[in-house]
Amino acid sequence: MGYRRLVISDLHLGSVFSQESEILRFIEQIDFDEIILAGDIIDFIKIPSFTVSSGQLFSELMKRKCKIVYIVGNHDISFKEFIGQEVGGILFTDTYDFVEGDRKFRVEHGDKYEKGIVQSEWAMNFISVTVNFIERICGLDLTAIYERYRNKKRKLIRIWDIIKWNEDADVFIMGHTHVPEVLIWVDKNEKLKTYVNTGDWVQHKTYVVIENGQIRLKNFDKQST
């Protein structure tokens, strides 16, 4: 077995619909040498309410003594000041590049490619706190409804534009949209290129494994680890 990287994003720990016990069960079962937390891990932008599983999850990660990379997403606003630093054994960043074999990999959260109100921290904080209140009172997953609407309306700049802006990378991995997907193509220079969206752990329970140069998008409910 080679060096195994796990990429996972959009856990939204502390939010109403975060599947924290399932995330913990997943982390306890899967083997990896490095974990890349690709943004929106803790839902600081709302008013998070943590469970015992939240604490056990980070305890399990620290117990592994593996490399931990934390890419700060738009819901991880409390960690913005940590970007570029290693704190408590965790490397905080906004983008993470590495080379495996002869391919350059880049992992980001993906929020910076979105237009509109999402770029206003104060507005998003106000909206998210309001949504959090309604979700807890009504038990309605407004965040999931919004994600479906946003992707249907193509609020996010097209994937091909994102790829163009990252054309120096052979593999580009992001989260943010909560839509697990993979695109593979050969560019004009006959180089193999790959785009992967990690999905989320509110609805999909999806993650990415990188090992021996191979990239696999998996679903915890449907595939063994």
N, C-alpha and C positions, 0 to 999 in steps of 0.2 A: 504494500500500500504506500502511495506517495503522500506528499504534503496535501492535506485536505482542508480547503477553505469552505466555510458556510456563510452564505449571505442571506440575511433576513431583514425585513423592514416592516414598518407600519404596524407595530404591535399595539400601539396606543394604550399602553399600560396606564391604568387609573381611570380610563373612560368606562362608561356603562357597559359597552358591548365587547370589550377586550376579553379574549378567551385565555385568561392568565393561567388557569390550571392546565389547559391543553398545551400552552406554550412551555410550561414547566415540564410536563410529561415528555414533550418532544425533545427538549434540551437534555433531559436525563437519558434518553434512549440513543441519540445520535452521536457518532464519533467525529471529531474534527480537531485540527491543530490550530486553526485560526477562525475567529468569528468576526464578520463584518456586519455591524448593526447599521443598516443603511437608512437611518432617519425615521422620525416619528415613532421612536421607541417608547418614550414617556410622554403622555399627553398633557404637558405643562400648560398649553395654551387654553385648556379648559380648567376646571377645578378638579384635579384628579383625586380619586378616592381609592387607595391601594388596599390590596388583600394580602393575606399571608403568603399566597403564591407569588406575589410581586417580590417580596423579600427573599423567598426561597430561590427564585429564578436567578437573581444576581449573586446569591450565595453559591449556587451551583456553578455559575460561570467562573467565579473567583477560585473555586475549589479545583477547577480543571487546570489552572495555571497555563492556560493557552493565551495566545496573542488576541487582544480585544481591540478592535477598531470601531470607534463610534462616530458615524457621520451625522452631523447635527442637521436635523430637518426643520421644517417650519413649525412643527408642534413641539420641538425640543428647545424652545427659546431660552430656557434658563441655563443652557449649556453654551450659549453663543460666546461667552467670554473665555471658554476653555479651548476654542478652536486653535489648533497649532501647538497644543500642549499635551503632555502625558500626565494624567491625574489619577492617582490610585491604581496605577498599572493599566489604565485605559487611554489609548491614543485618540484624542478628539480632533476631528478635521471636517472640512466641508467637501473634500474630494479625495479619493484614495486611488493611486496608481500603483500597479505592480506588473512585473513581467514574469510570465511562465512559459517555458519553451521559447519560441520565437515570436510570441504574441503579447501585445501590450493590452492590459486590462485597465479599465477605469470604472470606478463605482462612485455614484453620487446619489443624492436623494431625489432630485428632479424638480423641486419647487421653483428653482430660479428660472426655469423655462416657461413658466406660466405667466400669463398676463393678468392684469386687473387687480381686484381688491386683495388677492392673496399676498401681494407684495406690501400691503400696509399692515404692519405688525399690530398697531393699536386697534385698527378696525377689525382685524381677524380675531384678536383677543376678546373684544367686546362681543362679536358674533358668536364665538365659540363658547363663551361663558353662558350666553343666553340659550344656545342650543343644548348645552350640558344640562341646564335647569329643566328644559322641556323634556329632554330624553329621560331624565330620572323621574320626573313626575308622571309622564305619559307612557313610558316604556316603548317609545317609538324611536327607531334608529334613523334620525334625520341625517346624520353624516353619510350613511350608506345611500340614502335617497339622493342626496346632493351629488355624491360621486357618480351615480348612474346618470344623473341629468348632465353633469359637467362633461362626461365622456361622450354622451350622445350629441351634445352641442359642439363638441370639439373645441372647448375652451382652451385646452392645452395646445400649444404650437405643435404642428405635425411632427410625428416621429422622425420623418426624413430630415426635417430641419435640425432637430436635436442631433441626429447622427452626423449631419454635415458640420455642425459646430465642434464635433468631437472626432473628426475624421483621422486625427493622428492616433486614435486608439483602435485596436483591432476588435476589442470586445467592450461594449458599453453596457453597464448594468445600472438600473435605477429603480426606484419605487414610486411613491407619491400618489400615483393614479389609482392604486388598488386593483389594477387589471393585470393579472399574470399573463405574459405573452413572450414569444420568442420569434425573432426574425433573423434569417441567415441568408446572405447573398455574397456574390463575388463582385468586387468593385472594378473600376476601369483599369486598374493595374493588376487585375487577376489575383487580388488578395482576398482571402476569406474574411468576412466581417460578420459580427454577431451583435444583435441588440436583445437584451433581456429585461423584462420588468418582473420584479420579485413578487408582485401582488401584495397581499396583506394577511393579517391574522385577526381580522374582525369578521370576514366572511369566508376567505378562501383557504387559509392555513397552508400557504405556499412558501417555498424557499428555494434557494439555488445552491448547488454543490459544485465546486470546482476542484478537480483532481486529475493529475497527469494530463493537463491541457484540455480535458473534457469538461463541458458545462452542461449541467442538467437542472432543469426546472422541475421541481417535484411538489406533490401535494401530500401532506401528512396523513390525510384520511384514505388516500388511494394507493399509496406506494409504501413499501417497506423502506427503512433507512439502512 
